[in-house]
């Protein structure tokens, strides 16, 4: 599965690292795995690092299913927000596409797109107060 994740229980952060050739099925499998992971507590922040993705093997039309598939993980883990890190223009653009996908329906998701790990760290500090 080309989506790995690590959970930091002290900081309540899921660091998500997709890599290689990324498919919609890989993203959905990740959502299902996290939703079932009993080690991950409620009220976490998800940080998605795109720097190791080589190819996005799905269309923007295929990506429309992502928000609906995300719902179970969001509810079960009470995810505070998702922060996408897109350091180069391609990864940043895909991150913005994901952010926009979650704005096409009535559900509320806090999603942010940043360029660097440092920006993500600052944002987490602001979110956690």
Secondary structure, DSSP 8 states (H G I E B T S, - for coil): --EEEEEETTTTEEEEEEEEEE-HHHHHHHHHHHHH-TTS-SS-EEEEE-TEEEEE-S-TTGGGGHHHHHHHHHHHHT--EEEEE--SHHHHHHHHHHHHHTTSSS----EEEESSHHHHHHHHHHHH-
